[in-house]
Amino acid sequence: MPMTSTDAESILFSQARDWAAQDPDSATSAALSELVRQAESGVGAARQELADSFNGTLQFGTAGLRAALGPGPNRMNRVVVRRAAAGLAAFLSHAVGEVSPGTRPRAVVGYDARHNSDIFAEETAAIFTAAGFETFLMPSALPTPLLAYAVRALDCDGGVMVTASHNPPQDNGYKVYLGRHAVEESGRGAQIVAPYDAGISARIDAVGPVDSIALAADGWTVLDPSIAADYQRATAALADPARFPSRDLRIVLTPMHGVGGETAVAVLNEAGFSDVTLVAEQAVPDPEFPTVSFPNPEEPGALDLALETAVRVDADIVLANDPDADRAAVAAKDPSTDAWRMLRGDEVGALLGAHIVARLAAGGEEKPDGVLANSVVSSRLLSRIAAAAGYAHEETLTGFKWISRVPGLLYGYEEALGYCVAPDLVRDKDGISAAVLIAELAATAKAGGKTIFDTLDELYLQHGLHASDQLSIRVANLGLLDAMMNRLRVSPPDSFGSSAVETFVDLADGTEHLPPTDGLLYLTRDQTRVIIRPSGTEPKLKCYLEVIKGVESAAELPEARQAARAALDQVLGDVREALGL
């Protein structure tokens, strides 16, 4: 006999009551009981929220866990986190036991300043300790790169960072790193990739009732603040004042209400950049992110206060970190318009790549072997910079979990404001170490009477003007993403921007250099490139566009910019048409 809607509601309400009864958090338990009461009273919004909260279990993937805070198996809460910690502990115990029998597993746990991050972190430490681990807990709310640093510095088998990065204030997350005996050398201190995610997920699924999970009352080590000082010292030491001595740079810095401000200022100061003004309204960690609608430097309006501060203090550059400080944004006054603007991630990625090549060349020693890398959706300019300097270049799938694993990596970036300038220090994107080298290259340009835009123009004169843009389509129904991708596979476009498609690659089939991933790549006769893929973290279809215009002299740059913008606009229109928008 088929289940009626009344039966389904009765089961839903029963599941919710059972959850509230076993929830160790009195706040979420009370909130859930109230939600059930409202739903039973016929409040539609409460019924919908309740149904979504119990619509399956939050799935652990390569990005760990990330969701809205709240009661239920499809939200971030103490029950879900306890189960995740217990499952991860079982995974690590097994992994360490296989490789080094008898070795006590070691793990480190960090957290940001979001709602409940400290609670989730401490309970994770308690569960690891009860499982027999040597467990370290970060001394305070600190940036994600510091946790990634600690995994290797403390020679840990695993690391957990409780953060939702630049998500809205109602979210939190649980990011996992592996190290020492739990992963191959290239993955130590890096975010997980398949099949590790599936292995951890299976262990989480096997965890029994939440009241069967043991939590130690004590026994873990709260790390001394010297762990942050060690990271700061090592990161500041990335600067090379002997070969790039200029420190005349007025910087405005915003941590976007996150945890990076104190660390970033300390590192920049220690690297010799003393003229740093924090955006006062965004300097102190605040889980509500009250001055921005979305705490992501890429979002429109997010840098408004920083730009206002820059104008007021007559700054040379704005540096912005996202709330957990693993990303870095840059803004400066464009001399062609005399207006401040944020640089695209690809522009900063090229500037950093060229600066790192220049640093290596200035060293005077024999050129080191090594690789420059970026994600497949990032600009092709870095590959030309690498080739001109005699370095290998690799493209990877999207995400630093792939970039950081490139053998021999010297530098890697992705267009979404992620940069790894010191892979021996932090095997992940790091917005603070990136800020040091951005400041160094900007001060060097200023000392030569130039801006970072002039430095970019020099790269364009050598390698061609690379111009990029994006189209993001947010959907309410994830099924629409599959429908749009299927539409393109069934009826592939034959041209973009009046240039015929010469190469079409369905990335789901994999390539010689890339494992399979859901995405489509088009390359036209005039080297216009279009890549379309579903986002891995949001209900969005993302389209990445790039055009290249050759330039012979500086005088041709203004016209080349206009031509590139016109070409991108035409390609944007063609992409919209191909998607049926």
C-alpha positions as CSV (number, residue, x, y, z in Angstrom):
1,M,0.0,0.0,0.0
2,P,1.6,3.4,-1.0
3,M,2.6,5.8,1.7
4,T,0.2,8.8,2.1
5,S,1.4,12.3,2.7
6,T,0.0,12.0,6.3
7,D,2.1,8.9,6.8
8,A,5.2,10.7,5.5
9,E,4.5,13.6,7.8
10,S,4.1,11.3,10.8
11,I,7.4,9.7,10.0
12,L,9.1,13.0,9.6
13,F,7.8,14.3,12.9
14,S,8.8,11.1,14.6
15,Q,12.4,11.4,13.2
16,A,12.6,14.9,14.4
17,R,11.5,14.1,17.9
18,D,14.0,11.2,18.1
19,W,16.7,13.6,16.9
20,A,15.8,16.2,19.5
21,A,15.9,13.6,22.3
22,Q,19.4,12.5,21.4
23,D,20.8,15.9,20.5
24,P,23.6,16.9,22.9
25,D,23.1,20.6,22.1
26,S,20.1,22.0,24.1
27,A,19.9,25.0,21.7
28,T,19.4,22.9,18.5
29,S,17.2,20.4,20.4
30,A,14.9,23.2,21.5
31,A,14.9,24.8,18.0
32,L,13.9,21.5,16.5
33,S,11.1,20.9,19.0
34,E,9.7,24.3,18.2
35,L,10.0,23.6,14.4
36,V,8.0,20.4,14.9
37,R,5.4,22.3,16.9
38,Q,5.0,24.9,14.2
39,A,4.9,22.3,11.4
40,E,2.2,20.3,13.2
41,S,0.3,23.6,13.5
42,G,0.3,23.9,9.8
43,V,3.0,26.5,9.3
44,G,4.2,25.8,5.8
45,A,7.7,27.3,6.1
46,A,8.3,25.2,9.2
47,R,7.2,22.1,7.4
48,Q,9.5,22.8,4.5
49,E,12.5,23.6,6.7
50,L,11.9,20.4,8.7
51,A,11.6,18.3,5.5
52,D,14.9,19.7,4.1
53,S,16.7,19.3,7.4
54,F,15.8,15.5,7.4
55,N,16.1,15.1,3.6
56,G,18.9,12.5,3.7
57,T,22.3,12.8,5.4
58,L,24.9,15.5,4.8
59,Q,27.4,13.8,2.5
60,F,31.1,13.9,3.2
61,G,33.1,14.6,0.1
62,T,36.5,15.9,-1.0
63,A,35.6,19.3,0.5
64,G,34.5,17.6,3.7
65,L,31.2,18.8,5.0
66,R,29.6,22.2,4.5
67,A,26.0,23.3,5.1
68,A,23.7,25.6,7.1
69,L,23.8,25.3,10.9
70,G,20.7,23.7,12.4
71,P,19.2,20.4,13.7
72,G,18.9,17.3,11.6
73,P,21.1,15.0,9.6
74,N,21.2,17.4,6.6
75,R,22.6,20.3,8.6
76,M,25.8,21.2,10.5
77,N,25.4,20.4,14.2
78,R,27.1,18.6,17.0
79,V,25.5,15.2,16.1
80,V,26.7,15.4,12.5
81,V,30.2,16.6,13.6
82,R,30.5,13.9,16.3
83,R,29.7,11.3,13.7
84,A,32.1,12.8,11.2
85,A,34.9,12.9,13.9
86,A,34.3,9.3,14.9
87,G,34.3,8.1,11.3
88,L,37.5,10.1,10.5
89,A,39.1,8.7,13.7
90,A,38.3,5.1,12.5
91,F,39.7,5.9,9.1
92,L,42.9,7.3,10.4
93,S,43.4,4.5,12.9
94,H,43.1,1.9,10.1
95,A,45.3,3.9,7.7
96,V,48.1,4.4,10.3
97,G,47.8,0.8,11.5
98,E,48.3,-0.5,7.9
99,V,51.4,1.5,7.2
100,S,53.0,1.7,10.6
101,P,51.6,-0.9,13.0
102,G,51.7,0.1,16.6
103,T,52.1,3.8,15.9
104,R,49.8,6.1,17.8
105,P,47.9,8.3,15.3
106,R,48.4,12.0,15.6
107,A,45.9,14.8,14.6
108,V,45.5,18.5,14.8
109,V,42.2,20.5,14.9
110,G,41.7,24.1,14.0
111,Y,38.8,26.4,13.8
112,D,37.6,29.8,12.6
113,A,35.3,32.3,14.4
114,R,32.0,31.2,12.9
115,H,29.1,30.2,15.1
116,N,29.9,26.9,16.9
117,S,33.3,26.4,15.2
118,D,35.1,26.3,18.6
119,I,32.5,23.7,19.9
120,F,32.8,21.5,16.9
121,A,36.6,21.7,17.1
122,E,36.8,20.8,20.8
123,E,34.4,17.9,20.5
124,T,36.5,16.6,17.5
125,A,39.6,16.8,19.7
126,A,37.7,15.0,22.5
127,I,36.7,12.2,20.2
128,F,40.2,11.8,18.7
129,T,41.6,11.7,22.2
130,A,39.1,9.0,23.3
131,A,40.1,7.0,20.2
132,G,43.7,6.9,21.4
133,F,45.2,9.7,19.3
134,E,47.8,12.2,20.2
135,T,45.7,15.2,19.6
136,F,46.5,18.9,19.2
137,L,44.0,21.8,19.3
138,M,44.8,25.1,17.9
139,P,45.2,27.8,20.6
140,S,42.5,30.1,19.2
141,A,40.5,30.9,16.1
142,L,43.1,31.0,13.3
143,P,43.4,31.0,9.5
144,T,43.0,27.8,7.5
145,P,46.5,28.0,6.1
146,L,47.9,27.8,9.6
147,L,46.1,24.5,10.1
148,A,47.4,23.2,6.8
149,Y,50.9,24.3,8.0
150,A,50.5,22.6,11.3
151,V,49.6,19.2,9.8
152,R,53.1,19.0,8.3
153,A,55.0,21.0,11.0
154,L,53.6,18.6,13.7
155,D,53.9,15.6,11.5
156,C,50.3,14.7,11.9
157,D,48.3,11.9,10.2
158,G,45.2,14.1,9.9
159,G,44.0,17.6,10.3
160,V,40.5,19.1,10.7
161,M,39.7,22.7,10.0
162,V,36.2,23.8,11.1
163,T,35.3,26.5,8.7
164,A,32.9,27.4,5.9
165,S,35.4,29.8,4.3
166,H,33.5,32.5,2.5
167,N,30.0,31.0,2.8
168,P,27.1,33.0,4.3
169,P,27.0,33.5,8.1
170,Q,24.4,30.7,8.7
171,D,26.9,28.0,7.4
172,N,29.7,26.1,8.8
173,G,31.9,23.3,7.5
174,Y,34.5,20.6,8.3
175,K,37.5,20.4,6.1
176,V,39.9,17.4,6.3
177,Y,43.7,17.2,5.6
178,L,45.8,14.0,5.6
179,G,49.4,13.6,6.4
180,R,52.3,11.4,7.7
181,H,51.1,7.7,7.5
182,A,47.6,8.3,6.2
183,V,48.5,9.4,2.6
184,E,51.2,9.3,0.0
185,E,53.9,12.0,0.2
186,S,52.4,14.3,-2.4
187,G,49.2,14.5,-0.4
188,R,50.7,15.3,3.0
189,G,49.2,18.5,4.3
190,A,46.8,18.7,1.4
191,Q,43.1,18.5,1.2
192,I,41.8,15.1,0.4
193,V,41.0,13.7,-3.0
194,A,39.2,10.5,-4.1
195,P,39.2,7.7,-3.0
196,Y,40.0,9.0,0.5
197,D,36.7,10.8,0.7
198,A,34.8,7.6,0.0
199,G,36.8,5.8,2.6
200,I,36.1,8.4,5.3
201,S,32.4,8.6,4.3
202,A,32.1,4.8,4.6
203,R,33.6,5.0,8.1
204,I,31.2,7.8,9.1
205,D,28.2,5.7,7.8
206,A,29.4,2.8,10.0
207,V,29.3,4.9,13.2
208,G,26.7,3.8,15.7
209,P,24.2,5.9,17.7
210,V,25.6,9.3,18.7
211,D,25.4,8.3,22.4
212,S,27.8,5.4,21.7
213,I,30.6,7.9,20.6
214,A,33.2,8.3,23.3
215,L,34.4,11.8,24.2
216,A,37.4,12.3,26.4
217,A,37.0,14.8,29.2
218,D,40.6,16.0,28.7
219,G,43.9,14.7,27.4
220,W,44.4,16.7,24.2
221,T,47.1,19.4,24.0
222,V,46.0,23.0,23.4
223,L,48.9,24.3,21.3
224,D,51.0,27.2,22.5
225,P,50.5,30.4,20.5
226,S,54.1,29.8,19.3
227,I,52.6,27.7,16.5
228,A,51.2,30.9,15.0
229,A,54.4,32.7,15.6
230,D,56.3,29.9,13.8
231,Y,54.0,30.2,10.8
232,Q,54.3,34.0,10.8
233,R,58.1,33.9,11.0
234,A,58.3,31.3,8.1
235,T,55.8,33.2,6.0
236,A,57.5,36.6,6.5
237,A,60.8,35.0,5.5
238,L,59.4,34.4,2.0
239,A,60.1,38.0,1.3
240,D,63.5,38.6,-0.4
241,P,64.6,42.1,0.7
242,A,68.2,41.5,-0.6
243,R,67.0,41.3,-4.2
244,F,63.7,43.1,-4.0
245,P,64.5,45.7,-1.3
246,S,61.7,48.3,-1.8
247,R,59.2,48.4,1.1
248,D,57.6,51.8,0.2
249,L,54.0,50.7,-0.2
250,R,50.9,51.9,1.6
251,I,48.6,49.0,2.1
252,V,44.9,48.8,3.1
253,L,44.0,45.3,4.4
254,T,40.7,43.8,5.2
255,P,40.2,40.4,6.7
256,M,36.4,40.6,5.9
257,H,35.3,40.0,9.5
258,G,37.4,36.8,9.5
259,V,40.3,35.4,11.4
260,G,43.2,36.5,9.2
261,G,43.7,40.1,10.2
262,E,46.0,39.8,13.1
263,T,48.2,37.2,11.4
264,A,48.3,39.0,8.1
265,V,49.3,42.3,9.6
266,A,52.0,40.6,11.7
267,V,53.4,38.8,8.7
268,L,53.5,41.9,6.5
269,N,55.1,43.9,9.2
270,E,57.7,41.3,9.8
271,A,58.4,41.2,6.1
272,G,59.1,44.9,6.2
273,F,55.8,46.4,5.1
274,S,55.0,48.7,8.0
275,D,52.5,50.9,6.4
276,V,49.4,48.7,6.7
277,T,45.9,50.1,7.5
278,L,43.2,47.7,8.6
279,V,39.7,48.4,7.5
280,A,38.4,49.2,11.0
281,E,34.8,48.1,10.4
282,Q,36.0,44.6,9.3
283,A,39.0,44.1,11.4
284,V,37.6,42.1,14.3
285,P,36.2,38.5,13.7
286,D,32.4,38.6,13.6
287,P,30.4,35.5,12.6
288,E,27.6,37.7,11.3
289,F,29.8,39.5,8.7
290,P,27.6,42.6,9.3
291,T,29.1,45.0,6.7
292,V,28.9,42.7,3.7
293,S,26.0,40.8,2.1
294,F,28.3,37.9,1.3
295,P,31.8,37.5,2.9
296,N,33.5,36.7,-0.4
297,P,36.0,39.3,-1.9
298,E,34.7,38.3,-5.4
299,E,31.2,39.4,-4.6
300,P,30.1,42.9,-5.7
301,G,30.3,45.4,-2.9
302,A,32.5,43.2,-0.6
303,L,35.5,45.6,-1.1
304,D,33.5,48.9,-0.9
305,L,34.7,49.7,2.7
306,A,38.3,48.8,1.8
307,L,38.2,51.0,-1.3
308,E,36.8,53.9,0.7
309,T,39.6,53.5,3.2
310,A,42.2,53.3,0.3
311,V,41.0,56.6,-1.1
312,R,41.0,58.2,2.4
313,V,44.5,57.2,3.2
314,D,45.8,57.5,-0.3
315,A,46.9,53.8,-0.5
316,D,48.9,52.1,-3.2
317,I,47.1,48.8,-2.9
318,V,44.2,47.0,-1.3
319,L,44.7,43.4,0.0
320,A,41.6,41.4,1.0
321,N,41.5,38.0,2.6
322,D,38.3,35.9,2.8
323,P,37.2,35.0,6.4
324,D,39.5,32.0,6.8
325,A,42.3,33.8,4.9
326,D,43.1,31.1,2.4
327,R,42.2,33.4,-0.5
328,A,43.6,36.9,-1.4
329,A,42.1,39.7,-3.5
330,V,43.9,42.7,-4.8
331,A,42.7,46.1,-5.9
332,A,44.6,49.1,-7.1
333,K,44.1,52.4,-9.0
334,D,44.1,51.6,-12.8
335,P,46.0,54.5,-14.5
336,S,44.0,54.0,-17.7
337,T,40.8,55.1,-15.9
338,D,42.2,56.7,-12.7
339,A,39.7,54.5,-10.8
340,W,40.2,51.8,-8.3
341,R,39.3,48.3,-9.4
342,M,39.8,44.7,-8.2
343,L,42.1,42.6,-10.3
344,R,40.7,39.3,-11.6
345,G,42.2,36.2,-10.1
346,D,43.9,35.4,-13.4
347,E,45.6,38.8,-13.4
348,V,47.0,38.3,-9.9
349,G,47.9,34.7,-10.8
350,A,50.0,35.9,-13.8
351,L,51.6,38.7,-11.7
352,L,52.6,36.2,-9.0
353,G,53.8,33.6,-11.5
354,A,56.0,36.2,-13.2
355,H,57.3,37.5,-9.9
356,I,58.2,34.0,-8.7
357,V,60.1,33.4,-12.0
358,A,61.9,36.7,-11.5
359,R,62.8,35.8,-7.9
360,L,64.2,32.5,-9.1
361,A,66.2,34.2,-11.9
362,A,67.5,36.8,-9.5
363,G,68.9,34.1,-7.2
364,G,72.0,33.7,-9.3
365,E,72.1,30.0,-8.7
366,E,71.4,27.3,-11.3
367,K,67.7,27.4,-12.3
368,P,65.9,24.9,-10.1
369,D,63.7,22.1,-11.7
370,G,60.1,22.7,-11.0
371,V,56.6,23.2,-12.2
372,L,54.2,26.1,-12.4
373,A,50.5,25.0,-12.4
374,N,47.0,26.2,-12.5
375,S,43.5,24.8,-12.8
376,V,42.1,24.1,-16.2
377,V,39.6,26.9,-15.9
378,S,42.3,29.5,-15.2
379,S,44.1,31.6,-17.8
380,R,46.6,30.2,-20.3
381,L,48.9,33.1,-19.6
382,L,50.9,31.3,-16.8
383,S,51.7,28.5,-19.3
384,R,53.3,31.1,-21.6
385,I,55.2,32.7,-18.7
386,A,56.5,29.3,-17.7
387,A,57.6,28.3,-21.2
388,A,59.4,31.6,-21.7
389,A,61.4,31.0,-18.5
390,G,62.1,27.4,-19.2
391,Y,59.8,25.9,-16.6
392,A,57.4,23.0,-17.0
393,H,53.7,23.8,-16.7
394,E,50.7,21.7,-15.7
395,E,47.0,22.1,-15.8
396,T,44.9,20.3,-13.2
397,L,41.3,19.8,-12.3
398,T,39.6,22.6,-10.4
399,G,40.6,22.8,-6.7
400,F,43.7,23.1,-4.7
401,K,43.5,19.5,-3.7
402,W,44.8,18.8,-7.2
403,I,47.1,21.8,-7.7
404,S,49.0,21.1,-4.5
405,R,49.7,17.5,-5.5
406,V,51.6,18.5,-8.7
407,P,55.1,16.9,-8.4
408,G,57.8,19.5,-8.2
409,L,55.4,22.4,-7.7
410,L,57.0,25.8,-7.4
411,Y,53.8,27.9,-7.7
412,G,50.2,27.2,-8.4
413,Y,47.0,29.2,-8.6
414,E,43.3,29.0,-9.5
415,E,41.2,31.9,-10.8
416,A,39.0,31.9,-7.7
417,L,41.6,34.0,-5.8
418,G,43.6,31.0,-4.6
419,Y,47.4,31.1,-4.7
420,C,50.1,28.7,-3.4
421,V,53.4,30.6,-3.5
422,A,55.3,28.4,-1.0
423,P,54.2,24.7,-1.4
424,D,57.0,23.6,1.0
425,L,55.4,25.7,3.7
426,V,51.7,25.3,3.1
427,R,50.4,22.7,0.6
428,D,47.2,24.5,-0.1
429,K,46.1,28.0,-1.1
430,D,47.3,30.6,1.3
431,G,46.0,34.2,1.2
432,I,48.6,35.5,3.7
433,S,51.8,34.2,2.0
434,A,50.3,35.4,-1.3
435,A,49.8,38.8,0.3
436,V,53.5,39.0,1.1
437,L,54.6,38.4,-2.4
438,I,51.9,40.6,-3.9
439,A,53.2,43.4,-1.6
440,E,56.7,42.7,-2.7
441,L,56.0,42.8,-6.5
442,A,53.8,46.0,-6.1
443,A,56.5,47.8,-4.1
444,T,59.1,46.7,-6.7
445,A,56.9,48.2,-9.5
446,K,56.4,51.4,-7.5
447,A,60.1,51.8,-7.0
448,G,60.5,51.6,-10.8
449,G,57.9,54.3,-11.3
450,K,55.3,51.8,-12.4
451,T,52.1,50.2,-11.2
452,I,51.0,46.6,-11.1
453,F,48.9,47.4,-14.2
454,D,52.1,48.4,-16.0
455,T,53.6,45.1,-15.0
456,L,50.6,43.3,-16.4
457,D,51.0,45.2,-19.7
458,E,54.6,44.1,-20.0
459,L,53.4,40.5,-19.7
460,Y,50.8,41.2,-22.4
461,L,53.3,42.6,-24.8
462,Q,55.5,39.5,-24.4
463,H,52.8,36.8,-24.3
464,G,49.6,38.4,-25.8
465,L,46.7,40.1,-24.0
466,H,44.8,37.4,-22.2
467,A,41.3,38.6,-21.2
468,S,38.9,36.5,-19.2
469,D,35.3,36.6,-17.9
470,Q,32.8,34.4,-16.2
471,L,29.1,33.6,-16.4
472,S,27.5,32.0,-13.3
473,I,24.0,30.7,-13.5
474,R,22.5,29.9,-10.1
475,V,19.6,27.3,-10.1
476,A,17.1,26.4,-7.5
477,N,16.8,22.8,-8.8
478,L,20.1,20.8,-9.2
479,G,18.4,18.8,-11.9
480,L,18.6,22.0,-14.1
481,L,22.4,21.7,-14.1
482,D,22.2,18.2,-15.6
483,A,19.7,19.4,-18.2
484,M,21.9,22.3,-19.3
485,M,25.0,20.1,-19.6
486,N,23.0,17.5,-21.5
487,R,21.7,20.2,-23.9
488,L,25.3,21.2,-24.7
489,R,26.3,17.5,-25.2
490,V,23.4,16.8,-27.5
491,S,23.6,20.1,-29.5
492,P,27.2,21.4,-29.2
493,P,27.8,24.9,-30.4
494,D,29.8,25.2,-33.7
495,S,31.2,28.7,-33.0
496,F,31.8,31.3,-30.3
497,G,32.4,34.9,-31.1
498,S,32.2,34.3,-34.9
499,S,35.1,31.9,-34.6
500,A,34.6,28.2,-35.5
501,V,35.0,25.6,-32.7
502,E,38.0,23.5,-33.8
503,T,38.4,21.5,-30.6
504,F,35.7,20.1,-28.4
505,V,36.6,18.0,-25.3
506,D,34.0,16.4,-23.0
507,L,36.0,16.4,-19.8
508,A,33.8,13.7,-18.4
509,D,35.8,11.3,-20.6
510,G,39.1,12.4,-19.2
511,T,42.1,13.5,-21.2
512,E,45.7,12.5,-21.5
513,H,46.5,14.9,-18.6
514,L,43.3,15.2,-16.6
515,P,41.1,12.5,-14.9
516,P,37.4,12.6,-15.7
517,T,35.3,15.5,-14.4
518,D,31.9,16.9,-15.4
519,G,32.8,19.7,-17.8
520,L,32.9,20.8,-21.5
521,L,35.8,22.6,-23.2
522,Y,35.7,24.4,-26.5
523,L,38.6,25.9,-28.4
524,T,38.0,28.0,-31.5
525,R,40.1,28.9,-34.5
526,D,41.2,32.3,-33.0
527,Q,42.1,30.6,-29.7
528,T,39.0,31.7,-27.8
529,R,38.4,29.2,-25.0
530,V,35.1,28.4,-23.3
531,I,34.8,25.9,-20.4
532,I,31.4,25.1,-18.9
533,R,31.0,23.0,-15.7
534,P,28.7,22.6,-12.7
535,S,30.1,24.1,-9.5
536,G,31.4,21.6,-7.0
537,T,30.2,23.6,-4.0
538,E,27.2,25.6,-5.0
539,P,24.0,25.1,-7.1
540,K,25.6,26.9,-10.1
541,L,26.6,26.4,-13.6
542,K,29.9,28.1,-14.2
543,C,31.2,29.3,-17.6
544,Y,34.8,30.4,-18.0
545,L,35.7,32.5,-21.1
546,E,39.1,33.6,-22.4
547,V,40.2,35.4,-25.5
548,I,43.8,36.2,-26.5
549,K,44.8,39.3,-28.6
550,G,48.3,39.7,-30.0
551,V,49.9,43.1,-29.4
552,E,53.2,44.4,-30.9
553,S,53.6,47.7,-29.0
554,A,52.3,49.5,-25.9
555,A,50.4,51.9,-28.3
556,E,48.2,48.9,-29.4
557,L,47.1,47.9,-25.9
558,P,44.1,50.3,-25.6
559,E,42.6,49.1,-28.9
560,A,43.4,45.4,-28.0
561,R,41.6,45.8,-24.7
562,Q,38.5,47.2,-26.4
563,A,38.6,44.4,-29.0
564,A,39.0,41.7,-26.2
565,R,36.1,43.2,-24.3
566,A,33.9,43.2,-27.4
567,A,34.9,39.6,-28.2
568,L,34.1,38.5,-24.6
569,D,30.7,40.1,-24.8
570,Q,29.9,38.4,-28.0
571,V,31.1,35.0,-26.6
572,L,28.9,35.6,-23.5
573,G,25.9,36.1,-25.7
574,D,26.7,32.9,-27.6
575,V,27.1,30.9,-24.4
576,R,23.7,32.2,-23.1
577,E,22.1,31.2,-26.4
578,A,23.7,27.8,-26.3
579,L,22.3,27.3,-22.8
580,G,18.8,28.4,-23.9
581,L,18.8,31.4,-21.6
